[in-house]
Amino acid sequence: MQKLATTEFPILDVLKERWSPRAYANKPLETDKLWSLLEAARWSPSAANEQPWAFLVALKGEPAFDKLAVTLSGSNQQWAPNASALILSIAKLTRSNGAPNRHAYYDVGQAVAHLSVQAGAMGLSVRQMGGFDAAKTRELFAIPEEYDPVTILAVGYFGDLDQLADDLRERELSERKRKPLSEMVFKEQFGQAVSPPVPAKV
């Protein structure tokens, strides 16, 4: 299933094709593909090259997978356990000199973005979840105080939509939408919109 982005200007196909499904196939994630995802994250840029990210990887069938799944909240509990892997992204909140790192969450986000683009290029799907009990993950996986759990990623192969509840299936089939560039790109001062050229609708 493809849900191509309707972009205003041309972008790379791998970005245009990327979306975040909830339907996952019962198929193992190959070891080499998993490590390619993590390698892509490793080579993400970061402030002062601090690389403040860490990843706790749990493959389906492993005890850690079930422990991580227990921390999920809301509708995430319904579909995410079908994924091939769950990955907890974690931010290190201090720099190597002990000072606070105000860019840590931004940098972890960049690393996960690199991971998700790499996944798309390899035919894998990734959905990022903020709906989980961060305190519980800290307890279950002995995460140190200077680290903060950020998101849980569901990773795997796209599956059958019929496995989803009706409301979730409808959301899978709905059109992808984004705010227009005119609402987020400013010039001279905040809130002063830039008038982009006439959209190409590619």
Steps between C-alpha positions, in 0.01 A plus 500: 500500500630843407388835639704748300532850637341773288790742510508866398854462365713201391660285771682166501280199432608334825363801690186524289423133562571501875200466727425346838273193482345305784450172311800269524562157349599199709848493350839509676729799453827386341807563715690682227208735437465577870866596523476711186222699668715556807800589285294767324407645838864489611605726212242768575638849576495630857594816688875498577497139376377389844283226344261502799292206383465145623270224377356205687416237238243225557415242235165322502529177697758640740407573865599865454239537225217405734639723776512796263154428360355510852601866530295605195182700555170554319444345160874429470439191710268362230728508196865557604558146637456374142819678389823308444692717742448772757779751551512745790680822413676666792658843539811573709421834660856598593803571285829317545618788725195461725319812379132476400444420134202707383526347153478138616137440401550673166800282426319179596221607266752542220644156564154342491420690180812353340392156621149540356626613159743206489210271587292635214785446256514133607127434479441520874242701692553703816244666725619719785300506823495751780218310669684292757591508869850647506536452874414132462763451230755664727411253775482188281825565313709673770543821299734746681367833624696709249324319214136557401281258300360691201303275263432137419534402134303216345704350216411231250326420174164640400218257575129436450270791583230252605696429817418853623192622680258695279603845624871428450440349156316816396794710615738283297293558187453874552690754293831625634495872579747771599470870570594711197850650485343846525400425860846396619760696305560859612725787393630810677310414821298218649152481354584696186423244236705444189306472177633188326478461123184345359506137623604248240275225646746219437 
